[in-house]
Amino acid sequence: MEIVQIVGFGLIAAVLILVVKEQKPLYAFGIAAFAGISLFLLVIGKIDAVIAVLENLSERAGVPSIYMATILKIIGIAYIAEFGAQIVRDTGQESIAVKIEFAGKVLILVMAVPIISVIVDAVMNLLPTGG
Amino acid sequence: MSMDVSAIFQIAGIGIIVAMIHTVLKQMGKEDMAHWVTLIGFVVVLFMVIRMLNELFQEIKTIFLFQ
């Protein structure tokens, strides 16, 4: 019953933030960031097992490992960007949060370019020549 | 499984104690000292948060980025 622990953890963090916020908002930010990181760390450990299974499956299916690596990297970038943007959004700096998300999207696009070019190559091979 | 509730209580405790010290110093008329106390307390908290953030990013790197 880990979900009970997680919910309890979140509730405790929320109550503490309420207590501290009226005295010093600065420390409320610290607690929020800390709680977010702890919960994230907890869940990341679980994702590890799922990714091992995915890698095993892709290996057996004969998918080139470069595609799998790229997809995992994209997921990692998405996680980090989302996390950072939310922490910054908590502090009230919406504009910086939006820029972090934008940077994440651009980096994901850059990683996806090789895959897109491979797809375009495959489509060009399917097309009849000279038609 | 690193559920350290104590760290969160620690940060909240630092916040409350610093708020108390801030109030006392303000009553004594030492405004500048009070601000320094707040700043140093925040640096301590930020240090804890950043250490944990480093741990998180290392974990993400080893899982997703193959490094």
N, CA and C atoms of all chains as a GROMACS GRO file, in nm:
protein
  594
    1MET      N    1   0.083  -0.120   0.000
    1MET     CA    2   0.000   0.000   0.000
    1MET      C    3   0.087   0.125   0.000
    2GLU      N    4   0.161   0.138  -0.106
    2GLU     CA    5   0.248   0.256  -0.111
    2GLU      C    6   0.171   0.383  -0.137
    3ILE      N    7   0.054   0.368  -0.201
    3ILE     CA    8  -0.022   0.488  -0.235
    3ILE      C    9  -0.065   0.560  -0.108
    4VAL      N   10  -0.090   0.483   0.000
    4VAL     CA   11  -0.128   0.546   0.127
    4VAL      C   12  -0.013   0.631   0.178
    5GLN      N   13   0.110   0.573   0.169
    5GLN     CA   14   0.227   0.649   0.212
    5GLN      C   15   0.243   0.777   0.132
    6ILE      N   16   0.224   0.764   0.000
    6ILE     CA   17   0.245   0.881  -0.086
    6ILE      C   18   0.143   0.989  -0.055
    7VAL      N   19   0.016   0.948  -0.039
    7VAL     CA   20  -0.087   1.047  -0.008
    7VAL      C   21  -0.060   1.112   0.128
    8GLY      N   22  -0.021   1.029   0.226
    8GLY     CA   23   0.011   1.084   0.357
    8GLY      C   24   0.125   1.184   0.351
    9PHE      N   25   0.227   1.146   0.274
    9PHE     CA   26   0.343   1.235   0.256
    9PHE      C   27   0.299   1.369   0.198
   10GLY      N   28   0.215   1.360   0.094
   10GLY     CA   29   0.168   1.484   0.030
   10GLY      C   30   0.086   1.568   0.125
   11LEU      N   31   0.000   1.502   0.204
   11LEU     CA   32  -0.084   1.578   0.297
   11LEU      C   33   0.001   1.649   0.403
   12ILE      N   34   0.101   1.574   0.457
   12ILE     CA   35   0.188   1.635   0.558
   12ILE      C   36   0.259   1.756   0.499
   13ALA      N   37   0.311   1.739   0.376
   13ALA     CA   38   0.383   1.850   0.313
   13ALA      C   39   0.290   1.969   0.294
   14ALA      N   40   0.164   1.943   0.251
   14ALA     CA   41   0.071   2.053   0.227
   14ALA      C   42   0.040   2.128   0.356
   15VAL      N   43   0.018   2.051   0.465
   15VAL     CA   44  -0.013   2.116   0.593
   15VAL      C   45   0.105   2.200   0.640
   16LEU      N   46   0.227   2.143   0.628
   16LEU     CA   47   0.345   2.218   0.672
   16LEU      C   48   0.361   2.345   0.589
   17ILE      N   49   0.333   2.334   0.458
   17ILE     CA   50   0.344   2.454   0.374
   17ILE      C   51   0.245   2.559   0.420
   18LEU      N   52   0.123   2.515   0.455
   18LEU     CA   53   0.022   2.612   0.505
   18LEU      C   54   0.072   2.681   0.630
   19VAL      N   55   0.135   2.601   0.721
   19VAL     CA   56   0.181   2.659   0.848
   19VAL      C   57   0.292   2.761   0.823
   20VAL      N   58   0.388   2.721   0.736
   20VAL     CA   59   0.508   2.804   0.721
   20VAL      C   60   0.480   2.926   0.632
   21LYS      N   61   0.385   2.910   0.540
   21LYS     CA   62   0.368   3.012   0.435
   21LYS      C   63   0.334   3.150   0.492
   22GLU      N   64   0.252   3.152   0.598
   22GLU     CA   65   0.213   3.285   0.647
   22GLU      C   66   0.327   3.355   0.720
   23GLN      N   67   0.423   3.275   0.771
   23GLN     CA   68   0.540   3.338   0.833
   23GLN      C   69   0.643   3.374   0.726
   24LYS      N   70   0.686   3.271   0.654
   24LYS     CA   71   0.793   3.292   0.555
   24LYS      C   72   0.763   3.213   0.428
   25PRO      N   73   0.715   3.279   0.324
   25PRO     CA   74   0.684   3.209   0.198
   25PRO      C   75   0.806   3.141   0.136
   26LEU      N   76   0.926   3.195   0.168
   26LEU     CA   77   1.051   3.141   0.113
   26LEU      C   78   1.066   2.994   0.149
   27TYR      N   79   1.036   2.960   0.276
   27TYR     CA   80   1.055   2.823   0.321
   27TYR      C   81   0.945   2.732   0.269
   28ALA      N   82   0.827   2.791   0.245
   28ALA     CA   83   0.720   2.711   0.186
   28ALA      C   84   0.764   2.659   0.049
   29PHE      N   85   0.835   2.743  -0.026
   29PHE     CA   86   0.889   2.698  -0.155
   29PHE      C   87   0.985   2.582  -0.137
   30GLY      N   88   1.072   2.591  -0.034
   30GLY     CA   89   1.166   2.483  -0.006
   30GLY      C   90   1.095   2.352   0.020
   31ILE      N   91   0.991   2.358   0.105
   31ILE     CA   92   0.917   2.235   0.137
   31ILE      C   93   0.851   2.179   0.011
   32ALA      N   94   0.792   2.268  -0.069
   32ALA     CA   95   0.722   2.221  -0.189
   32ALA      C   96   0.820   2.151  -0.283
   33ALA      N   97   0.936   2.213  -0.305
   33ALA     CA   98   1.034   2.153  -0.395
   33ALA      C   99   1.081   2.019  -0.340
   34PHE      N  100   1.106   2.014  -0.210
   34PHE     CA  101   1.156   1.892  -0.148
   34PHE      C  102   1.053   1.780  -0.160
   35ALA      N  103   0.927   1.812  -0.130
   35ALA     CA  104   0.822   1.710  -0.138
   35ALA      C  105   0.808   1.659  -0.281
   36GLY      N  106   0.812   1.752  -0.377
   36GLY     CA  107   0.802   1.711  -0.516
   36GLY      C  108   0.914   1.618  -0.555
   37ILE      N  109   1.036   1.652  -0.514
   37ILE     CA  110   1.151   1.569  -0.550
   37ILE      C  111   1.138   1.431  -0.486
   38SER      N  112   1.096   1.425  -0.358
   38SER     CA  113   1.084   1.294  -0.292
   38SER      C  114   0.983   1.206  -0.364
   39LEU      N  115   0.867   1.263  -0.396
   39LEU     CA  116   0.764   1.182  -0.462
   39LEU      C  117   0.813   1.134  -0.598
   40PHE      N  118   0.882   1.222  -0.668
   40PHE     CA  119   0.934   1.188  -0.801
   40PHE      C  120   1.035   1.074  -0.791
   41LEU      N  121   1.126   1.085  -0.692
   41LEU     CA  122   1.227   0.981  -0.673
   41LEU      C  123   1.161   0.847  -0.647
   42LEU      N  124   1.054   0.849  -0.568
   42LEU     CA  125   0.984   0.726  -0.533
   42LEU      C  126   0.930   0.658  -0.657
   43VAL      N  127   0.871   0.738  -0.748
   43VAL     CA  128   0.805   0.681  -0.865
   43VAL      C  129   0.908   0.640  -0.970
   44ILE      N  130   1.016   0.716  -0.978
   44ILE     CA  131   1.120   0.687  -1.077
   44ILE      C  132   1.176   0.546  -1.057
   45GLY      N  133   1.189   0.504  -0.931
   45GLY     CA  134   1.238   0.369  -0.903
   45GLY      C  135   1.150   0.262  -0.964
   46LYS      N  136   1.019   0.288  -0.969
   46LYS     CA  137   0.925   0.191  -1.027
   46LYS      C  138   0.940   0.187  -1.179
   47ILE      N  139   0.960   0.305  -1.238
   47ILE     CA  140   0.968   0.313  -1.384
   47ILE      C  141   1.086   0.230  -1.435
   48ASP      N  142   1.189   0.222  -1.353
   48ASP     CA  143   1.308   0.146  -1.388
   48ASP      C  144   1.273   0.005  -1.435
   49ALA      N  145   1.188  -0.063  -1.358
   49ALA     CA  146   1.152  -0.201  -1.391
   49ALA      C  147   1.077  -0.207  -1.524
   50VAL      N  148   0.984  -0.112  -1.545
   50VAL     CA  149   0.906  -0.110  -1.669
   50VAL      C  150   0.998  -0.092  -1.789
   51ILE      N  151   1.097  -0.004  -1.773
   51ILE     CA  152   1.185   0.024  -1.885
   51ILE      C  153   1.272  -0.096  -1.918
   52ALA      N  154   1.311  -0.171  -1.813
   52ALA     CA  155   1.389  -0.293  -1.838
   52ALA      C  156   1.307  -0.390  -1.924
   53VAL      N  157   1.179  -0.404  -1.892
   53VAL     CA  158   1.092  -0.493  -1.970
   53VAL      C  159   1.081  -0.443  -2.114
   54LEU      N  160   1.063  -0.311  -2.129
   54LEU     CA  161   1.051  -0.254  -2.264
   54LEU      C  162   1.176  -0.280  -2.346
   55GLU      N  163   1.292  -0.264  -2.283
   55GLU     CA  164   1.418  -0.288  -2.354
   55GLU      C  165   1.428  -0.434  -2.399
   56ASN      N  166   1.390  -0.523  -2.309
   56ASN     CA  167   1.393  -0.665  -2.340
   56ASN      C  168   1.303  -0.696  -2.460
   57LEU      N  169   1.183  -0.639  -2.458
   57LEU     CA  170   1.087  -0.662  -2.567
   57LEU      C  171   1.141  -0.610  -2.699
   58SER      N  172   1.196  -0.488  -2.696
   58SER     CA  173   1.244  -0.430  -2.822
   58SER      C  174   1.362  -0.509  -2.876
   59GLU      N  175   1.443  -0.565  -2.783
   59GLU     CA  176   1.556  -0.646  -2.827
   59GLU      C  177   1.506  -0.772  -2.899
   60ARG      N  178   1.403  -0.833  -2.842
   60ARG     CA  179   1.350  -0.955  -2.902
   60ARG      C  180   1.278  -0.927  -3.033
   61ALA      N  181   1.219  -0.807  -3.043
   61ALA     CA  182   1.148  -0.772  -3.166
   61ALA      C  183   1.245  -0.726  -3.274
   62GLY      N  184   1.372  -0.710  -3.241
   62GLY     CA  185   1.469  -0.669  -3.341
   62GLY      C  186   1.467  -0.522  -3.375
   63VAL      N  187   1.412  -0.440  -3.286
   63VAL     CA  188   1.414  -0.295  -3.309
   63VAL      C  189   1.556  -0.245  -3.285
   64PRO      N  190   1.610  -0.167  -3.379
   64PRO     CA  191   1.745  -0.114  -3.356
   64PRO      C  192   1.751  -0.035  -3.226
   65SER      N  193   1.858  -0.057  -3.149
   65SER     CA  194   1.863   0.000  -3.014
   65SER      C  195   1.868   0.152  -3.015
   66ILE      N  196   1.910   0.210  -3.131
   66ILE     CA  197   1.919   0.356  -3.136
   66ILE      C  198   1.780   0.419  -3.122
   67TYR      N  199   1.677   0.353  -3.178
   67TYR     CA  200   1.542   0.408  -3.164
   67TYR      C  201   1.496   0.405  -3.020
   68MET      N  202   1.520   0.290  -2.956
   68MET     CA  203   1.478   0.275  -2.816
   68MET      C  204   1.549   0.378  -2.729
   69ALA      N  205   1.681   0.396  -2.754
   69ALA     CA  206   1.757   0.493  -2.674
   69ALA      C  207   1.700   0.633  -2.694
   70THR      N  208   1.667   0.666  -2.821
   70THR     CA  209   1.613   0.799  -2.847
   70THR      C  210   1.480   0.820  -2.777
   71ILE      N  211   1.396   0.718  -2.782
   71ILE     CA  212   1.264   0.733  -2.717
   71ILE      C  213   1.280   0.750  -2.567
   72LEU      N  214   1.369   0.671  -2.507
   72LEU     CA  215   1.389   0.684  -2.362
   72LEU      C  216   1.445   0.821  -2.327
   73LYS      N  217   1.537   0.870  -2.412
   73LYS     CA  218   1.592   1.003  -2.387
   73LYS      C  219   1.484   1.108  -2.393
   74ILE      N  220   1.394   1.093  -2.491
   74ILE     CA  221   1.286   1.190  -2.504
   74ILE      C  222   1.196   1.188  -2.380
   75ILE      N  223   1.168   1.066  -2.330
   75ILE     CA  224   1.085   1.058  -2.209
   75ILE      C  225   1.157   1.126  -2.093
   76GLY      N  226   1.288   1.102  -2.082
   76GLY     CA  227   1.365   1.163  -1.974
   76GLY      C  228   1.362   1.314  -1.982
   77ILE      N  229   1.382   1.368  -2.103
   77ILE     CA  230   1.378   1.514  -2.120
   77ILE      C  231   1.241   1.568  -2.082
   78ALA      N  232   1.136   1.496  -2.123
   78ALA     CA  233   1.001   1.542  -2.091
   78ALA      C  234   0.979   1.546  -1.940
   79TYR      N  235   1.025   1.441  -1.870
   79TYR     CA  236   1.009   1.438  -1.724
   79TYR      C  237   1.080   1.556  -1.659
   80ILE      N  238   1.209   1.574  -1.696
   80ILE     CA  239   1.288   1.679  -1.631
   80ILE      C  240   1.228   1.816  -1.659
   81ALA      N  241   1.190   1.840  -1.786
   81ALA     CA  242   1.137   1.971  -1.822
   81ALA      C  243   1.006   1.999  -1.748
   82GLU      N  244   0.920   1.898  -1.742
   82GLU     CA  245   0.792   1.916  -1.673
   82GLU      C  246   0.814   1.946  -1.525
   83PHE      N  247   0.906   1.871  -1.466
   83PHE     CA  248   0.933   1.888  -1.324
   83PHE      C  249   0.985   2.028  -1.294
   84GLY      N  250   1.087   2.070  -1.372
   84GLY     CA  251   1.144   2.202  -1.350
   84GLY      C  252   1.040   2.311  -1.372
   85ALA      N  253   0.959   2.294  -1.477
   85ALA     CA  254   0.858   2.397  -1.506
   85ALA      C  255   0.758   2.409  -1.393
   86GLN      N  256   0.721   2.293  -1.334
   86GLN     CA  257   0.623   2.301  -1.226
   86GLN      C  258   0.679   2.366  -1.101
   87ILE      N  259   0.807   2.336  -1.070
   87ILE     CA  260   0.867   2.401  -0.952
   87ILE      C  261   0.874   2.551  -0.973
   88VAL      N  262   0.915   2.592  -1.095
   88VAL     CA  263   0.923   2.735  -1.122
   88VAL      C  264   0.785   2.798  -1.118
   89ARG      N  265   0.684   2.723  -1.168
   89ARG     CA  266   0.547   2.775  -1.168
   89ARG      C  267   0.497   2.795  -1.025
   90ASP      N  268   0.542   2.707  -0.933
   90ASP     CA  269   0.504   2.722  -0.793
   90ASP      C  270   0.550   2.856  -0.736
   91THR      N  271   0.664   2.903  -0.783
   91THR     CA  272   0.713   3.029  -0.730
   91THR      C  273   0.642   3.148  -0.793
   92GLY      N  274   0.555   3.122  -0.891
   92GLY     CA  275   0.479   3.232  -0.949
   92GLY      C  276   0.539   3.289  -1.076
   93GLN      N  277   0.650   3.232  -1.122
   93GLN     CA  278   0.714   3.285  -1.243
   93GLN      C  279   0.663   3.207  -1.364
   94GLU      N  280   0.544   3.239  -1.406
   94GLU     CA  281   0.481   3.166  -1.515
   94GLU      C  282   0.562   3.177  -1.644
   95SER      N  283   0.617   3.296  -1.670
   95SER     CA  284   0.685   3.316  -1.799
   95SER      C  285   0.809   3.227  -1.809
   96ILE      N  286   0.884   3.213  -1.698
   96ILE     CA  287   1.003   3.128  -1.702
   96ILE      C  288   0.962   2.982  -1.718
   97ALA      N  289   0.852   2.944  -1.652
   97ALA     CA  290   0.805   2.806  -1.664
   97ALA      C  291   0.771   2.773  -1.809
   98VAL      N  292   0.702   2.868  -1.874
   98VAL     CA  293   0.666   2.844  -2.015
   98VAL      C  294   0.791   2.830  -2.100
   99LYS      N  295   0.894   2.908  -2.069
   99LYS     CA  296   1.016   2.898  -2.150
   99LYS      C  297   1.087   2.766  -2.126
  100ILE      N  298   1.084   2.716  -2.003
  100ILE     CA  299   1.145   2.585  -1.977
  100ILE      C  300   1.072   2.478  -2.059
  101GLU      N  301   0.939   2.486  -2.060
  101GLU     CA  302   0.864   2.387  -2.138
  101GLU      C  303   0.897   2.399  -2.286
  102PHE      N  304   0.910   2.521  -2.333
  102PHE     CA  305   0.944   2.542  -2.474
  102PHE      C  306   1.079   2.483  -2.506
  103ALA      N  307   1.177   2.505  -2.416
  103ALA     CA  308   1.310   2.449  -2.439
  103ALA      C  309   1.304   2.297  -2.443
  104GLY      N  310   1.222   2.238  -2.355
  104GLY     CA  311   1.207   2.093  -2.356
  104GLY      C  312   1.152   2.044  -2.489
  105LYS      N  313   1.052   2.117  -2.541
  105LYS     CA  314   0.993   2.076  -2.669
  105LYS      C  315   1.095   2.084  -2.781
  106VAL      N  316   1.175   2.192  -2.781
  106VAL     CA  317   1.274   2.207  -2.888
  106VAL      C  318   1.376   2.094  -2.880
  107LEU      N  319   1.422   2.061  -2.758
  107LEU     CA  320   1.522   1.956  -2.745
  107LEU      C  321   1.465   1.821  -2.789
  108ILE      N  322   1.337   1.797  -2.756
  108ILE     CA  323   1.275   1.672  -2.801
  108ILE      C  324   1.269   1.667  -2.953
  109LEU      N  325   1.234   1.780  -3.014
  109LEU     CA  326   1.228   1.786  -3.160
  109LEU      C  327   1.364   1.756  -3.221
  110VAL      N  328   1.470   1.812  -3.160
  110VAL     CA  329   1.605   1.787  -3.212
  110VAL      C  330   1.638   1.639  -3.205
  111MET      N  331   1.598   1.572  -3.094
  111MET     CA  332   1.628   1.429  -3.082
  111MET      C  333   1.548   1.348  -3.183
  112ALA      N  334   1.429   1.397  -3.218
  112ALA     CA  335   1.342   1.319  -3.305
  112ALA      C  336   1.379   1.332  -3.451
  113VAL      N  337   1.463   1.429  -3.486
  113VAL     CA  338   1.495   1.453  -3.627
  113VAL      C  339   1.554   1.330  -3.697
  114PRO      N  340   1.650   1.256  -3.636
  114PRO     CA  341   1.701   1.137  -3.705
  114PRO      C  342   1.593   1.035  -3.736
  115ILE      N  343   1.500   1.016  -3.642
  115ILE     CA  344   1.392   0.919  -3.666
  115ILE      C  345   1.304   0.965  -3.780
  116ILE      N  346   1.274   1.097  -3.782
  116ILE     CA  347   1.190   1.149  -3.891
  116ILE      C  348   1.257   1.128  -4.025
  117SER      N  349   1.388   1.151  -4.030
  117SER     CA  350   1.458   1.134  -4.159
  117SER      C  351   1.456   0.988  -4.202
  118VAL      N  352   1.465   0.896  -4.104
  118VAL     CA  353   1.458   0.753  -4.138
  118VAL      C  354   1.321   0.720  -4.197
  119ILE      N  355   1.217   0.777  -4.135
  119ILE     CA  356   1.081   0.752  -4.187
  119ILE      C  357   1.068   0.804  -4.329
  120VAL      N  358   1.119   0.924  -4.354
  120VAL     CA  359   1.110   0.982  -4.488
  120VAL      C  360   1.184   0.894  -4.588
  121ASP      N  361   1.301   0.841  -4.547
  121ASP     CA  362   1.375   0.751  -4.635
  121ASP      C  363   1.293   0.627  -4.669
  122ALA      N  364   1.229   0.571  -4.567
  122ALA     CA  365   1.150   0.450  -4.589
  122ALA      C  366   1.036   0.478  -4.685
  123VAL      N  367   0.971   0.593  -4.669
  123VAL     CA  368   0.861   0.628  -4.759
  123VAL      C  369   0.912   0.646  -4.901
  124MET      N  370   1.028   0.708  -4.916
  124MET     CA  371   1.083   0.729  -5.050
  124MET      C  372   1.115   0.596  -5.116
  125ASN      N  373   1.158   0.497  -5.036
  125ASN     CA  374   1.187   0.365  -5.095
  125ASN      C  375   1.059   0.296  -5.142
  126LEU      N  376   0.948   0.325  -5.071
  126LEU     CA  377   0.822   0.261  -5.110
  126LEU      C  378   0.770   0.318  -5.241
  127LEU      N  379   0.800   0.447  -5.265
  127LEU     CA  380   0.746   0.510  -5.385
  127LEU      C  381   0.809   0.447  -5.510
  128PRO      N  382   0.730   0.426  -5.615
  128PRO     CA  383   0.785   0.374  -5.740
  128PRO      C  384   0.871   0.482  -5.806
  129THR      N  385   0.985   0.441  -5.857
  129THR     CA  386   1.074   0.539  -5.918
  129THR      C  387   1.026   0.574  -6.058
  130GLY      N  388   1.041   0.701  -6.090
  130GLY     CA  389   1.008   0.747  -6.223
  130GLY      C  390   0.859   0.753  -6.253
  131GLY      N  391   0.775   0.741  -6.150
  131GLY     CA  392   0.634   0.737  -6.174
  131GLY      C  393   0.564   0.867  -6.171
  132MET      N  394   1.318   0.348  -0.242
  132MET     CA  395   1.221   0.380  -0.136
  132MET      C  396   1.285   0.476  -0.038
  133SER      N  397   1.288   0.601  -0.073
  133SER     CA  398   1.354   0.699   0.015
  133SER      C  399   1.251   0.800   0.061
  134MET      N  400   1.166   0.757   0.151
  134MET     CA  401   1.058   0.842   0.198
  134MET      C  402   1.104   0.914   0.323
  135ASP      N  403   1.173   1.026   0.308
  135ASP     CA  404   1.225   1.092   0.427
  135ASP      C  405   1.132   1.205   0.469
  136VAL      N  406   1.032   1.166   0.550
  136VAL     CA  407   0.939   1.266   0.603
  136VAL      C  408   1.014   1.360   0.696
  137SER      N  409   1.117   1.305   0.763
  137SER     CA  410   1.189   1.386   0.863
  137SER      C  411   1.252   1.508   0.799
  138ALA      N  412   1.298   1.492   0.674
  138ALA     CA  413   1.363   1.606   0.608
  138ALA      C  414   1.264   1.721   0.588
  139ILE      N  415   1.139   1.683   0.556
  139ILE     CA  416   1.038   1.787   0.536
  139ILE      C  417   1.006   1.857   0.667
  140PHE      N  418   0.997   1.777   0.776
  140PHE     CA  419   0.974   1.839   0.907
  140PHE      C  420   1.091   1.930   0.943
  141GLN      N  421   1.211   1.885   0.903
  141GLN     CA  422   1.331   1.964   0.931
  141GLN      C  423   1.321   2.102   0.865
  142ILE      N  424   1.283   2.101   0.735
  142ILE     CA  425   1.274   2.228   0.664
  142ILE      C  426   1.167   2.318   0.726
  143ALA      N  427   1.052   2.256   0.757
  143ALA     CA  428   0.945   2.336   0.818
  143ALA      C  429   0.990   2.391   0.952
  144GLY      N  430   1.064   2.309   1.031
  144GLY     CA  431   1.116   2.356   1.160
  144GLY      C  432   1.210   2.472   1.142
  145ILE      N  433   1.301   2.460   1.043
  145ILE     CA  434   1.394   2.571   1.017
  145ILE      C  435   1.315   2.697   0.986
  146GLY      N  436   1.211   2.681   0.903
  146GLY     CA  437   1.131   2.798   0.866
  146GLY      C  438   1.066   2.864   0.986
  147ILE      N  439   1.006   2.782   1.074
  147ILE     CA  440   0.936   2.840   1.189
  147ILE      C  441   1.034   2.907   1.284
  148ILE      N  442   1.149   2.839   1.309
  148ILE     CA  443   1.247   2.895   1.403
  148ILE      C  444   1.304   3.026   1.348
  149VAL      N  445   1.331   3.026   1.216
  149VAL     CA  446   1.385   3.148   1.157
  149VAL      C  447   1.284   3.262   1.167
  150ALA      N  448   1.155   3.227   1.148
  150ALA     CA  449   1.052   3.330   1.159
  150ALA      C  450   1.050   3.387   1.300
  151MET      N  451   1.067   3.297   1.402
  151MET     CA  452   1.071   3.343   1.541
  151MET      C  453   1.188   3.436   1.565
  152ILE      N  454   1.308   3.390   1.519
  152ILE     CA  455   1.429   3.471   1.540
  152ILE      C  456   1.413   3.606   1.472
  153HIS      N  457   1.353   3.601   1.351
  153HIS     CA  458   1.330   3.724   1.276
  153HIS      C  459   1.245   3.822   1.358
  154THR      N  460   1.137   3.768   1.417
  154THR     CA  461   1.048   3.855   1.495
  154THR      C  462   1.121   3.914   1.615
  155VAL      N  463   1.198   3.827   1.685
  155VAL     CA  464   1.268   3.875   1.805
  155VAL      C  465   1.368   3.984   1.770
  156LEU      N  466   1.445   3.960   1.663
  156LEU     CA  467   1.546   4.058   1.624
  156LEU      C  468   1.481   4.188   1.580
  157LYS      N  469   1.364   4.176   1.517
  157LYS     CA  470   1.294   4.296   1.472
  157LYS      C  471   1.248   4.379   1.592
  158GLN      N  472   1.199   4.306   1.695
  158GLN     CA  473   1.156   4.375   1.817
  158GLN      C  474   1.272   4.447   1.883
  159MET      N  475   1.392   4.385   1.874
  159MET     CA  476   1.509   4.448   1.933
  159MET      C  477   1.560   4.563   1.848
  160GLY      N  478   1.501   4.580   1.731
  160GLY     CA  479   1.542   4.693   1.648
  160GLY      C  480   1.659   4.664   1.558
  161LYS      N  481   1.692   4.533   1.540
  161LYS     CA  482   1.806   4.499   1.453
  161LYS      C  483   1.752   4.442   1.322
  162GLU      N  484   1.702   4.530   1.239
  162GLU     CA  485   1.638   4.488   1.114
  162GLU      C  486   1.737   4.419   1.022
  163ASP      N  487   1.857   4.472   1.010
  163ASP     CA  488   1.953   4.416   0.914
  163ASP      C  489   1.995   4.276   0.956
  164MET      N  490   2.016   4.256   1.089
  164MET     CA  491   2.049   4.122   1.138
  164MET      C  492   1.937   4.024   1.105
  165ALA      N  493   1.812   4.069   1.122
  165ALA     CA  494   1.697   3.983   1.096
  165ALA      C  495   1.697   3.936   0.952
  166HIS      N  496   1.729   4.027   0.862
  166HIS     CA  497   1.731   3.988   0.722
  166HIS      C  498   1.842   3.888   0.692
  167TRP      N  499   1.957   3.906   0.755
  167TRP     CA  500   2.065   3.811   0.734
  167TRP      C  501   2.027   3.672   0.782
  168VAL      N  502   1.957   3.667   0.898
  168VAL     CA  503   1.915   3.536   0.950
  168VAL      C  504   1.824   3.466   0.850
  169THR      N  505   1.730   3.542   0.794
  169THR     CA  506   1.639   3.483   0.694
  169THR      C  507   1.717   3.429   0.575
  170LEU      N  508   1.811   3.509   0.528
  170LEU     CA  509   1.887   3.470   0.410
  170LEU      C  510   1.968   3.343   0.436
  171ILE      N  511   2.035   3.337   0.552
  171ILE     CA  512   2.119   3.220   0.581
  171ILE      C  513   2.034   3.095   0.598
  172GLY      N  514   1.919   3.112   0.665
  172GLY     CA  515   1.828   2.998   0.677
  172GLY      C  516   1.784   2.947   0.542
  173PHE      N  517   1.755   3.040   0.453
  173PHE     CA  518   1.711   2.998   0.320
  173PHE      C  519   1.822   2.927   0.245
  174VAL      N  520   1.946   2.974   0.263
  174VAL     CA  521   2.058   2.907   0.196
  174VAL      C  522   2.070   2.764   0.245
  175VAL      N  523   2.053   2.744   0.376
  175VAL     CA  524   2.060   2.607   0.431
  175VAL      C  525   1.953   2.519   0.368
  176VAL      N  526   1.829   2.572   0.362
  176VAL     CA  527   1.720   2.494   0.303
  176VAL      C  528   1.748   2.465   0.157
  177LEU      N  529   1.796   2.566   0.086
  177LEU     CA  530   1.824   2.550  -0.057
  177LEU      C  531   1.930   2.442  -0.078
  178PHE      N  532   2.027   2.437   0.014
  178PHE     CA  533   2.132   2.337   0.007
  178PHE      C  534   2.073   2.197   0.014
  179MET      N  535   1.981   2.176   0.109
  179MET     CA  536   1.918   2.045   0.122
  179MET      C  537   1.840   2.011  -0.005
  180VAL      N  538   1.765   2.109  -0.054
  180VAL     CA  539   1.683   2.083  -0.174
  180VAL      C  540   1.771   2.049  -0.292
  181ILE      N  541   1.882   2.122  -0.307
  181ILE     CA  542   1.965   2.102  -0.426
  181ILE      C  543   2.037   1.968  -0.420
  182ARG      N  544   2.074   1.925  -0.298
  182ARG     CA  545   2.137   1.792  -0.287
  182ARG      C  546   2.040   1.684  -0.333
  183MET      N  547   1.914   1.701  -0.292
  183MET     CA  548   1.814   1.602  -0.332
  183MET      C  549   1.786   1.610  -0.482
  184LEU      N  550   1.786   1.733  -0.535
  184LEU     CA  551   1.763   1.752  -0.678
  184LEU      C  552   1.873   1.683  -0.759
  185ASN      N  553   1.995   1.693  -0.709
  185ASN     CA  554   2.108   1.626  -0.775
  185ASN      C  555   2.086   1.476  -0.779
  186GLU      N  556   2.041   1.422  -0.664
  186GLU     CA  557   2.013   1.278  -0.658
  186GLU      C  558   1.908   1.239  -0.762
  187LEU      N  559   1.802   1.322  -0.770
  187LEU     CA  560   1.693   1.294  -0.864
  187LEU      C  561   1.744   1.294  -1.008
  188PHE      N  562   1.825   1.396  -1.041
  188PHE     CA  563   1.871   1.406  -1.180
  188PHE      C  564   1.965   1.292  -1.214
  189GLN      N  565   2.047   1.250  -1.117
  189GLN     CA  566   2.135   1.134  -1.143
  189GLN      C  567   2.051   1.011  -1.174
  190GLU      N  568   1.944   0.995  -1.095
  190GLU     CA  569   1.856   0.879  -1.114
  190GLU      C  570   1.794   0.882  -1.253
  191ILE      N  571   1.742   1.000  -1.291
  191ILE     CA  572   1.678   1.012  -1.423
  191ILE      C  573   1.780   0.983  -1.532
  192LYS      N  574   1.902   1.032  -1.514
  192LYS     CA  575   2.004   1.009  -1.616
  192LYS      C  576   2.034   0.862  -1.630
  193THR      N  577   2.051   0.791  -1.518
  193THR     CA  578   2.086   0.650  -1.529
  193THR      C  579   1.972   0.570  -1.589
  194ILE      N  580   1.846   0.612  -1.563
  194ILE     CA  581   1.735   0.532  -1.614
  194ILE      C  582   1.707   0.564  -1.761
  195PHE      N  583   1.698   0.693  -1.793
  195PHE     CA  584   1.651   0.729  -1.926
  195PHE      C  585   1.763   0.756  -2.026
  196LEU      N  586   1.874   0.807  -1.979
  196LEU     CA  587   1.971   0.861  -2.074
  196LEU      C  588   2.093   0.772  -2.092
  197PHE      N  589   2.093   0.653  -2.032
  197PHE     CA  590   2.204   0.558  -2.053
  197PHE      C  591   2.340   0.618  -2.025
  198GLN      N  592   2.360   0.670  -1.909
  198GLN     CA  593   2.494   0.724  -1.879
  198GLN      C  594   2.548   0.668  -1.748
   0.00000   0.00000   0.00000
